[in-house]
Amino acid sequence: MKTVWYGVAIAWTALVIVQTLYVIMQRRSPVATLGWIIALNLLPVVGLIGYRIFGPMRVQRQKLKRVRGMAALSTHKERLTLREEHPHPPLWALQHSQLIERACGIPLSSVRSVRLLRNGVATLASMLEAVAAARQHIHLEYYIYEPDQVGTALRDALIAKLKEGVQVRMLVDGMGSPRLAGRFGRSFLREYLAMGGEFAVFHPTRLAALRPVVNLRTHRKILICDGSVGFTGGINITETENEAVRADAYRDTHVRLDGAAVRWLQLVFLEDWAYARSEGKTTRLADLKLPADLIVDTDPGATAVQIVASGPDNNGEAIHRAVIDALHSARQRVWVTTPYFVPTEGALYALTDAARRGVDVKLLVPRRGDSRLVTAAAQSYFEELQAAGVKVFEYRGRMLHAKTLVIDDLYAQIGTANFDHRSFRLNFEVAVAVFDSGINAQLASDFERDLRDSSVVAQQSRLRWPERFLQAVARLFSPIL
């Protein structure tokens, strides 16, 4: 009997050592590292399962060097054009652009036009227009694609283009689009697939010991037509975000880009597509049967933009760094719209620091989000924000789902990333940084319009003890919400 217990003790000790060393070698924040070490060692089986599902991981993905090289060919010409249009750009803008490039490998680019799209009806109409005009290829990547009225309208438009010989690729997330990724999807996409449309699922949710399921997912929303027209932002393919179908549809913001910078959105899609189709194996560009003219629009435009891509396949945290750097650069105003506010320590400090130095800092969040736990976690930060001078507003009625940032009168950011740990560090996300006073003014006008349907959050110090306790408990789960 003693021999058995000795064996158990030795096995337990070995497991503790191996697990502890593995977590330490991930080189995460000390608090998170210690928390996982305690959980793994006190509850080795449960802790190991929890770490596998919720713990920090990195994804090894192949970089499509040829596509990156093709995308970079016209960078020099674009910069010359931008210098002619903007001969004296602010130093902070140049430094900010350099930070983004070094974090995700995507340089400053340009477009002929940037069009802000408010809510789902305008977005779907513009997307269907772009799809109808496509002549070579159409690429889609969505976190949520529902086979409902909106999803059917887009699918039928894609089938029509397939009949004209246009190449179409569709990539959806396994967690966000379970119906399309499952058995029902095969029926819904039967004609699309029969006509030669290609389809892939990013991290399918089938059980597999070595497959990341919950935390590592693509939260991106991308549509590209012929490499010259691109869309991204907060709007998914679902009736939930279309006010023509539902009176309570989400309030959201999307953006349409026309011009050379779309090639960088193309790069983001292609690397996700290559990864999903190869399931992490090394894949040559030729094996994916991609056409040679994927980067078709290289004519520089007058508006400076930069695609910002981030995900758990590198340590750059480009969107996270770009947001913090923009907040530190602000001198006049910082207006943030986000459906989920669970900030990292660095982002929280950047917001409160801006307010303390006299910047007009406003935060707009939904009064009721689609997750009670996330809403409570967000509310746990309000008292600290208010004490620093941040004005916190709650959007009434519909769910607010826009993810935008307005800095001073020149810079704006629109994308898929929420102001939270998950978007900054766990999800694959994409955003568009726009260096343009016109777009900044439009986004600021939208923000002020939304404030008319919002109310100022009351001082959190007046809350009852049970509410404050719920918020404090929810805040403990911030890193995985």
TATA-V906592 format. One record per residue. N is the residue number from 1. RES is the residue in one letter. BURIAL is + if it has 16 or more other C-alpha atoms within 10 Angstrom, else -. D_CENTER is the distance of its C-alpha to the mean C-alpha in Angstrom with 1 decimal. Layout:
[[N;RES;BURIAL;D_CENTER] [N;RES;BURIAL;D_CENTER]]
This chain:
[[1;M;-;55.3] [2;K;-;54.7] [3;T;-;53.5] [4;V;-;50.8] [5;W;-;49.6] [6;Y;-;49.7] [7;G;-;47.6] [8;V;-;45.0] [9;A;-;45.0] [10;I;-;44.6] [11;A;-;41.8] [12;W;-;40.0] [13;T;-;40.4] [14;A;-;39.2] [15;L;-;36.1] [16;V;+;35.5] [17;I;-;35.9] [18;V;-;33.7] [19;Q;+;30.8] [20;T;+;31.2] [21;L;-;31.2] [22;Y;-;28.2] [23;V;+;26.1] [24;I;-;27.6] [25;M;-;26.8] [26;Q;-;23.0] [27;R;-;23.5] [28;R;-;21.1] [29;S;-;22.0] [30;P;-;25.6] [31;V;-;25.0] [32;A;-;22.5] [33;T;+;24.8] [34;L;-;27.9] [35;G;-;26.5] [36;W;+;25.7] [37;I;+;29.1] [38;I;-;30.9] [39;A;+;29.2] [40;L;+;29.8] [41;N;+;33.4] [42;L;-;34.5] [43;L;-;33.0] [44;P;+;32.8] [45;V;-;32.2] [46;V;-;29.9] [47;G;+;28.2] [48;L;+;27.6] [49;I;-;26.1] [50;G;-;23.8] [51;Y;+;22.8] [52;R;+;22.2] [53;I;+;19.8] [54;F;+;18.2] [55;G;+;19.2] [56;P;+;17.3] [57;M;+;17.3] [58;R;-;16.6] [59;V;-;16.3] [60;Q;-;18.7] [61;R;+;17.7] [62;Q;+;19.9] [63;K;+;19.2] [64;L;+;20.6] [65;K;-;22.9] [66;R;-;24.8] [67;V;+;21.8] [68;R;+;20.6] [69;G;-;24.3] [70;M;+;24.5] [71;A;+;21.5] [72;A;+;23.1] [73;L;-;26.5] [74;S;+;26.3] [75;T;+;24.6] [76;H;-;28.0] [77;K;-;29.1] [78;E;+;26.0] [79;R;+;26.6] [80;L;-;30.3] [81;T;+;29.5] [82;L;+;27.1] [83;R;-;29.9] [84;E;-;32.4] [85;E;-;30.3] [86;H;-;29.3] [87;P;-;32.1] [88;H;-;31.4] [89;P;-;27.6] [90;P;-;27.1] [91;L;-;27.1] [92;W;-;24.1] [93;A;-;22.1] [94;L;-;23.4] [95;Q;-;22.7] [96;H;+;19.1] [97;S;+;18.6] [98;Q;-;20.4] [99;L;+;18.2] [100;I;+;15.0] [101;E;+;17.2] [102;R;-;18.5] [103;A;+;15.3] [104;C;+;13.7] [105;G;-;16.8] [106;I;+;15.8] [107;P;+;18.5] [108;L;+;19.0] [109;S;+;19.6] [110;S;+;20.9] [111;V;+;21.1] [112;R;-;24.0] [113;S;-;22.2] [114;V;+;19.0] [115;R;-;19.2] [116;L;+;17.4] [117;L;+;17.3] [118;R;+;18.0] [119;N;+;17.5] [120;G;+;17.8] [121;V;+;21.3] [122;A;-;20.8] [123;T;+;17.6] [124;L;+;19.4] [125;A;-;22.5] [126;S;+;21.0] [127;M;+;19.2] [128;L;-;22.6] [129;E;-;24.4] [130;A;+;22.4] [131;V;+;22.8] [132;A;-;26.5] [133;A;-;27.0] [134;A;+;25.5] [135;R;-;28.3] [136;Q;+;26.9] [137;H;+;23.6] [138;I;+;20.6] [139;H;+;17.3] [140;L;+;14.8] [141;E;+;11.7] [142;Y;+;10.5] [143;Y;+;9.4] [144;I;+;12.4] [145;Y;+;15.4] [146;E;+;18.5] [147;P;+;22.0] [148;D;-;23.1] [149;Q;-;24.6] [150;V;+;21.4] [151;G;+;20.5] [152;T;+;24.2] [153;A;-;24.4] [154;L;+;21.7] [155;R;+;23.2] [156;D;-;26.6] [157;A;+;25.6] [158;L;+;24.3] [159;I;+;27.6] [160;A;+;29.5] [161;K;+;28.0] [162;L;+;28.7] [163;K;-;32.3] [164;E;-;32.4] [165;G;-;31.4] [166;V;+;27.8] [167;Q;+;25.7] [168;V;+;22.7] [169;R;+;20.0] [170;M;+;17.7] [171;L;+;15.0] [172;V;+;13.8] [173;D;+;12.5] [174;G;+;15.6] [175;M;+;14.6] [176;G;+;12.9] [177;S;+;15.6] [178;P;+;18.8] [179;R;+;21.3] [180;L;+;20.3] [181;A;+;20.0] [182;G;-;23.3] [183;R;-;26.8] [184;F;-;26.4] [185;G;-;24.0] [186;R;-;26.8] [187;S;-;29.0] [188;F;+;26.5] [189;L;+;25.8] [190;R;-;29.4] [191;E;-;30.4] [192;Y;+;27.1] [193;L;+;27.7] [194;A;-;31.5] [195;M;+;30.9] [196;G;+;29.1] [197;G;+;25.4] [198;E;-;23.3] [199;F;+;21.0] [200;A;+;19.0] [201;V;+;17.1] [202;F;+;14.5] [203;H;+;16.0] [204;P;+;18.6] [205;T;+;19.6] [206;R;-;23.2] [207;L;-;24.8] [208;A;-;25.3] [209;A;-;26.2] [210;L;-;24.2] [211;R;-;21.0] [212;P;+;17.9] [213;V;+;17.2] [214;V;+;15.5] [215;N;+;13.1] [216;L;+;11.8] [217;R;+;9.9] [218;T;+;7.6] [219;H;+;5.1] [220;R;+;5.1] [221;K;+;7.9] [222;I;+;10.3] [223;L;+;14.1] [224;I;+;16.5] [225;C;+;20.2] [226;D;+;22.7] [227;G;+;20.5] [228;S;+;21.3] [229;V;+;19.3] [230;G;+;15.5] [231;F;+;13.2] [232;T;+;9.5] [233;G;+;8.3] [234;G;+;8.3] [235;I;+;11.2] [236;N;+;11.8] [237;I;+;15.2] [238;T;+;17.3] [239;E;+;20.2] [240;T;+;18.6] [241;E;+;16.9] [242;N;+;20.1] [243;E;+;22.8] [244;A;-;25.5] [245;V;-;25.3] [246;R;-;24.7] [247;A;-;25.9] [248;D;-;23.4] [249;A;+;20.3] [250;Y;+;17.2] [251;R;+;17.1] [252;D;+;14.0] [253;T;+;13.3] [254;H;+;12.4] [255;V;+;13.7] [256;R;+;16.1] [257;L;+;17.0] [258;D;+;20.5] [259;G;+;21.6] [260;A;+;21.4] [261;A;+;17.8] [262;V;+;16.7] [263;R;+;18.0] [264;W;+;15.2] [265;L;+;12.7] [266;Q;+;15.5] [267;L;+;15.4] [268;V;+;11.8] [269;F;+;12.8] [270;L;+;16.2] [271;E;+;15.3] [272;D;+;13.2] [273;W;+;16.2] [274;A;+;18.8] [275;Y;+;17.4] [276;A;+;17.3] [277;R;+;20.7] [278;S;+;22.3] [279;E;+;21.0] [280;G;-;20.7] [281;K;-;24.1] [282;T;-;25.0] [283;T;+;24.9] [284;R;-;26.5] [285;L;+;25.2] [286;A;-;28.5] [287;D;-;28.0] [288;L;-;25.0] [289;K;-;27.3] [290;L;-;25.0] [291;P;-;27.0] [292;A;-;28.0] [293;D;-;27.0] [294;L;+;23.2] [295;I;+;22.9] [296;V;+;25.2] [297;D;+;24.5] [298;T;+;25.4] [299;D;+;27.2] [300;P;+;25.9] [301;G;+;25.3] [302;A;+;26.0] [303;T;+;22.6] [304;A;+;20.7] [305;V;+;17.0] [306;Q;+;14.8] [307;I;+;11.7] [308;V;+;9.5] [309;A;+;8.0] [310;S;+;7.7] [311;G;+;8.5] [312;P;+;11.7] [313;D;+;13.7] [314;N;-;14.7] [315;N;-;15.5] [316;G;+;14.3] [317;E;+;11.3] [318;A;+;10.9] [319;I;+;8.4] [320;H;+;10.4] [321;R;+;13.6] [322;A;+;13.0] [323;V;+;12.6] [324;I;+;15.6] [325;D;+;17.6] [326;A;+;17.2] [327;L;+;18.4] [328;H;+;21.3] [329;S;+;22.2] [330;A;+;22.5] [331;R;+;26.2] [332;Q;-;26.3] [333;R;+;23.4] [334;V;+;19.9] [335;W;+;18.5] [336;V;+;15.3] [337;T;+;14.1] [338;T;+;11.8] [339;P;+;12.4] [340;Y;+;12.1] [341;F;+;13.8] [342;V;+;14.5] [343;P;+;14.6] [344;T;+;15.5] [345;E;-;19.0] [346;G;-;18.3] [347;A;+;16.0] [348;L;+;18.7] [349;Y;+;21.4] [350;A;+;20.0] [351;L;+;19.8] [352;T;+;23.3] [353;D;+;24.7] [354;A;+;23.9] [355;A;+;25.6] [356;R;-;28.6] [357;R;-;29.2] [358;G;-;29.6] [359;V;+;26.4] [360;D;+;25.6] [361;V;+;22.6] [362;K;+;21.4] [363;L;+;18.7] [364;L;+;18.2] [365;V;+;17.1] [366;P;+;18.3] [367;R;+;21.8] [368;R;+;21.1] [369;G;+;17.7] [370;D;-;17.5] [371;S;-;18.1] [372;R;-;21.3] [373;L;+;20.4] [374;V;+;17.1] [375;T;+;19.0] [376;A;+;21.9] [377;A;+;19.8] [378;A;+;18.4] [379;Q;+;22.0] [380;S;+;23.3] [381;Y;+;22.0] [382;F;+;23.5] [383;E;+;27.0] [384;E;-;25.9] [385;L;+;24.0] [386;Q;+;27.0] [387;A;-;29.4] [388;A;+;27.7] [389;G;+;27.9] [390;V;+;24.4] [391;K;+;24.9] [392;V;+;22.8] [393;F;+;22.7] [394;E;+;22.0] [395;Y;+;21.4] [396;R;+;24.1] [397;G;-;24.4] [398;R;+;21.4] [399;M;+;18.1] [400;L;+;15.9] [401;H;+;12.3] [402;A;+;11.5] [403;K;+;9.1] [404;T;+;11.5] [405;L;+;13.6] [406;V;+;17.2] [407;I;+;19.2] [408;D;+;23.0] [409;D;+;23.9] [410;L;+;22.3] [411;Y;+;18.6] [412;A;+;15.6] [413;Q;+;11.9] [414;I;+;9.9] [415;G;+;6.3] [416;T;+;3.6] [417;A;+;3.4] [418;N;+;6.9] [419;F;+;9.8] [420;D;+;10.5] [421;H;+;11.3] [422;R;+;9.2] [423;S;+;5.7] [424;F;+;8.0] [425;R;+;10.0] [426;L;+;9.6] [427;N;+;6.5] [428;F;+;5.8] [429;E;+;2.7] [430;V;+;4.8] [431;A;+;6.8] [432;V;+;10.5] [433;A;+;13.0] [434;V;+;16.2] [435;F;+;19.6] [436;D;+;21.7] [437;S;-;23.8] [438;G;+;23.9] [439;I;+;20.2] [440;N;+;20.2] [441;A;+;23.2] [442;Q;-;21.7] [443;L;+;18.6] [444;A;+;21.1] [445;S;-;23.3] [446;D;-;20.7] [447;F;+;20.1] [448;E;-;23.9] [449;R;-;24.3] [450;D;+;21.9] [451;L;+;23.9] [452;R;-;27.0] [453;D;-;25.6] [454;S;+;24.8] [455;S;-;27.0] [456;V;-;27.2] [457;V;+;26.6] [458;A;-;30.0] [459;Q;-;30.8] [460;Q;+;29.5] [461;S;-;32.7] [462;R;-;34.5] [463;L;-;32.7] [464;R;-;34.8] [465;W;-;34.8] [466;P;-;33.3] [467;E;-;30.2] [468;R;+;29.8] [469;F;-;30.3] [470;L;-;27.7] [471;Q;+;25.1] [472;A;+;26.3] [473;V;-;26.0] [474;A;+;22.5] [475;R;+;21.5] [476;L;-;22.7] [477;F;-;20.0] [478;S;+;17.2] [479;P;+;16.0] [480;I;+;15.3] [481;L;+;14.4]]
